[in-house]
Amino acid sequence: PQGSEEAKAFVSTLLKRSMPKKTEEAIQDILNRRAVVLEHYAKRKAKQKRKKTKGFTAKQRRELRLFEIEPEQQRYSIFLPLHELWKQYIRDLCHGLKPDAQPHMIQNKLLKADLHGAIVTVTKSKCPSYVGITGIILQEFKHVFKIITKEDKLKVVPKLNNVFSLELDGFISYIYGSRFQIRASERSAKKFKLKGTIDL
């Protein structure tokens, strides 16, 4: 058991350690009022930097063959349901392709739309061997389309120097590949300028 003086000294010392920011006078004032609230100063924890999850590099993607379609999967019939989904997606995007719809409004929406699943035809080309190729777009890259034809052949068609056409509900749209060399993910935010004349 402690005496009154020892207890007072203990409490005074305890308060000084517990409340280092308070002055001697403030501590004495707390003791006189006989209401002691001990303050706890928590140490600030250093913020841990979140590690960014790194994706695969282009080399790793090539090695893992992430974008390659296996030969047994290269069948036109497999991707017909994808084309049906694409048609419904375009109809919803354009609020229905009605006869009174303004062509330039539909054209602007098609320019920014995802073309995976669309059936396209090469109508003009500086390389005659590409003309007439028709099929479903399976993959779109910055410079090429990968198209599966009705003959179950996977064709890699460059955008440069080619004109593609796509038809939906009687509406035919033309894509000038030379002006379309951009990734699908970036195209939705791009503003396309009207051109008076367009060359291949």
C-alpha positions in Angstrom: 0.0 0.0 0.0 1.2 3.5 -0.9 0.9 6.6 1.1 -0.9 9.7 -0.3 2.3 11.5 -1.3 3.6 8.4 -3.1 0.3 7.9 -4.9 0.2 11.5 -5.9 3.7 11.3 -7.3 2.9 8.1 -9.2 -0.2 9.6 -10.8 1.7 12.8 -11.7 4.4 10.8 -13.3 1.9 8.6 -15.1 0.1 11.7 -16.5 3.3 13.2 -17.8 4.1 10.0 -19.6 0.6 9.5 -20.9 0.1 13.1 -22.0 3.5 14.4 -23.2 1.9 17.3 -25.0 0.3 18.9 -21.9 2.1 21.4 -19.7 2.7 21.0 -16.0 -0.1 23.5 -15.2 -2.6 21.6 -17.4 -1.8 18.3 -15.6 -2.2 20.0 -12.2 -5.5 21.4 -13.3 -6.7 17.9 -14.3 -5.6 16.6 -10.9 -7.5 19.4 -9.0 -10.7 18.6 -10.9 -10.2 14.9 -10.1 -11.2 13.9 -13.7 -8.4 12.1 -15.4 -8.7 11.1 -19.1 -5.7 9.3 -20.3 -5.0 10.1 -24.0 -3.5 7.4 -26.2 -1.2 8.5 -29.0 -1.2 5.7 -31.6 1.8 5.4 -33.8 1.0 6.1 -37.4 1.5 3.1 -39.5 3.4 3.6 -42.7 1.2 3.1 -45.7 2.1 0.1 -47.6 2.4 0.6 -51.3 0.2 -1.6 -53.3 2.1 -3.7 -55.7 0.7 -3.4 -59.2 -0.2 -6.7 -60.8 1.9 -7.0 -63.9 0.2 -8.5 -66.9 1.9 -10.6 -69.6 4.3 -8.9 -71.9 3.8 -9.2 -75.7 6.6 -11.8 -75.8 5.0 -13.9 -73.1 1.6 -13.7 -74.8 3.2 -15.0 -78.0 4.9 -17.8 -76.2 1.7 -18.8 -74.4 -0.2 -18.5 -77.7 -3.0 -16.7 -76.0 -4.5 -15.2 -79.2 -4.1 -18.2 -81.4 -7.2 -20.2 -82.4 -6.6 -23.9 -82.4 -7.1 -25.6 -85.8 -10.0 -27.8 -84.6 -11.8 -24.6 -83.5 -11.4 -22.9 -86.9 -15.0 -23.8 -88.1 -17.4 -21.2 -89.4 -20.4 -23.0 -87.8 -19.0 -22.6 -84.3 -19.0 -18.8 -84.7 -22.5 -18.3 -86.2 -24.0 -17.8 -82.7 -21.4 -15.1 -82.1 -22.6 -13.4 -85.3 -26.2 -13.5 -84.1 -25.1 -11.9 -80.8 -23.3 -9.2 -82.8 -26.4 -8.4 -84.8 -28.5 -8.0 -81.7 -25.8 -5.8 -80.1 -25.8 -3.5 -83.2 -29.6 -3.3 -83.2 -29.6 -2.3 -79.6 -26.7 0.2 -80.2 -28.5 1.9 -83.1 -32.0 1.6 -81.4 -33.2 -0.6 -84.3 -32.1 -0.2 -87.9 -35.3 1.4 -89.1 -35.8 2.6 -92.7 -36.1 6.2 -91.5 -32.8 6.1 -89.5 -30.2 8.6 -90.5 -27.3 6.8 -92.3 -24.5 9.1 -90.9 -25.7 8.5 -87.3 -25.6 4.7 -87.8 -22.2 5.0 -89.5 -20.8 7.0 -86.6 -22.0 4.3 -84.1 -20.6 1.5 -86.3 -17.2 3.2 -86.4 -16.9 2.9 -82.6 -18.7 -0.4 -82.3 -17.0 -3.8 -81.5 -16.7 -5.7 -84.8 -16.0 -9.2 -83.3 -18.7 -11.4 -84.8 -19.5 -9.2 -87.8 -19.6 -10.7 -91.3 -17.5 -8.6 -93.6 -16.5 -8.7 -97.2 -13.4 -7.3 -98.9 -14.9 -5.2 -101.7 -11.8 -3.3 -102.9 -8.1 -3.9 -102.5 -4.8 -3.0 -104.0 -4.1 -6.7 -103.8 -6.6 -8.5 -106.0 -6.3 -11.8 -104.1 -8.1 -10.3 -101.1 -11.2 -9.1 -103.0 -14.2 -11.3 -102.3 -13.0 -12.7 -99.0 -16.1 -13.0 -96.8 -16.4 -14.2 -93.3 -16.9 -13.6 -89.6 -14.4 -11.3 -87.8 -12.9 -13.4 -85.0 -10.1 -11.1 -83.9 -9.3 -7.4 -84.6 -5.8 -6.0 -84.1 -4.4 -2.6 -84.9 -3.4 -3.5 -88.4 -5.3 -6.7 -89.3 -8.6 -8.6 -89.1 -8.6 -12.4 -88.6 -11.6 -13.7 -90.5 -13.1 -17.2 -90.6 -14.6 -18.0 -94.0 -17.5 -20.4 -94.9 -14.9 -22.8 -96.1 -13.5 -23.0 -92.5 -10.3 -21.1 -93.5 -8.8 -18.6 -91.2 -7.7 -15.5 -93.2 -5.5 -12.7 -91.9 -6.5 -9.6 -93.9 -4.6 -6.4 -93.4 -6.6 -3.2 -93.0 -4.2 -1.1 -95.1 -5.2 -0.6 -98.7 -8.5 -2.6 -98.2 -12.2 -1.6 -98.2 -14.5 -3.8 -96.2 -18.3 -3.9 -96.3 -20.7 -5.2 -93.7 -24.5 -5.6 -94.2 -27.2 -5.8 -91.5 -31.0 -5.6 -92.0 -30.5 -4.1 -95.5 -28.1 -1.4 -94.2 -24.7 -1.6 -95.9 -21.7 0.1 -94.4 -18.2 0.5 -95.8 -15.0 0.4 -93.7 -11.9 2.0 -95.2 -9.1 0.0 -93.5 -6.4 2.6 -94.2 -8.4 5.0 -91.9 -9.3 2.3 -89.4 -5.8 1.3 -88.2 -6.5 1.5 -84.5 -7.2 -1.1 -81.8 -10.8 -2.0 -81.0 -10.4 -0.9 -77.4 -9.1 2.5 -78.4 -11.6 3.1 -81.2 -14.6 3.7 -78.9 -13.0 6.9 -77.5 -11.6 8.2 -80.9 -13.2 11.0 -82.7 -13.4 10.3 -86.5 -13.2 13.3 -88.8 -15.2 13.5 -92.0 -13.1 13.2 -95.1 -14.1 14.6 -98.5 -12.4 11.9 -100.5 -10.9 8.7 -99.2 -8.3 6.7 -101.0 -7.5 3.1 -100.4 
